[in-house]
Amino acid sequence: MKFPDLSGLYPSGAEIAVTVTPRASRDRIEMSELGLRVRVSAAPEKGRANEAVRRILAKALGLPKSRLVLIRGQTARHKVFRID
């Protein structure tokens, strides 16, 4: 799956705010003036949607997913990830 290249937008230590839509028809990232929206096909059960968002963001940023840490929004649609 092809995602937009976000590698030059966020330095190490940056916090990335995203709005998540679980149970979407396909995984994708949308960028707008309001911020990042990540749509994932995973259901929001047992952390599956959070892990899918982490995987997708890591791929778009060109980072290993171990460098992305969910710091806020474990059970909310609005999440904040930090690049370690």
C-alpha positions in Angstrom: 0.0 0.0 0.0 1.3 3.5 -0.9 1.2 6.2 1.7 2.3 9.9 1.5 6.0 10.6 2.3 6.0 12.3 5.7 9.7 11.7 6.4 10.8 15.3 6.1 8.0 16.8 8.1 8.7 15.5 11.6 12.1 15.5 13.4 13.0 13.1 16.2 11.2 14.1 19.4 8.2 15.6 17.5 4.7 14.9 18.6 2.2 14.0 15.9 -1.5 14.6 16.4 -3.8 12.3 14.4 -7.5 11.7 14.1 -8.2 8.1 13.6 -11.1 6.4 11.9 -11.3 2.7 12.6 -13.1 0.1 10.5 -12.5 2.0 7.3 -12.8 0.3 3.9 -9.0 0.6 3.4 -5.9 1.9 5.2 -4.9 5.4 4.2 -3.5 8.8 5.4 -5.2 12.0 4.5 -3.4 15.4 5.0 -5.3 18.6 5.3 -5.0 22.0 7.0 -6.7 20.4 10.0 -4.0 17.9 10.4 -3.5 14.2 9.8 -6.3 11.8 9.5 -5.5 8.1 9.5 -8.2 5.6 8.4 -7.6 2.0 9.3 -9.5 -1.1 8.5 -8.8 -2.6 11.9 -11.4 -2.6 14.6 -10.8 -0.6 17.8 -10.6 -3.8 19.9 -7.6 -4.9 22.1 -5.4 -2.2 20.6 -5.6 -3.4 17.0 -6.5 0.0 15.6 -3.8 1.7 17.6 -1.2 -0.8 16.3 -2.4 -0.4 12.7 -2.1 3.4 13.0 1.4 3.0 14.4 2.4 0.7 11.6 1.0 3.0 8.9 2.6 6.2 10.4 5.9 4.4 10.7 5.8 3.4 7.1 4.9 6.9 5.9 7.7 8.4 8.1 10.3 5.9 7.0 10.9 4.8 10.6 10.8 1.5 12.4 7.5 1.3 14.3 9.4 0.8 17.5 10.3 4.5 17.3 6.7 5.7 17.5 5.2 5.8 20.9 1.5 6.5 21.6 1.5 9.1 24.4 -2.2 10.2 24.5 -5.5 8.9 23.2 -5.3 5.1 23.8 -9.0 4.8 23.6 -9.9 8.0 21.8 -10.1 9.0 18.1 -7.7 11.9 18.7 -4.2 10.5 19.4 -0.7 11.8 19.8 2.4 9.9 18.9 5.9 10.8 19.7 9.0 10.0 17.6 11.7 8.6 19.9 
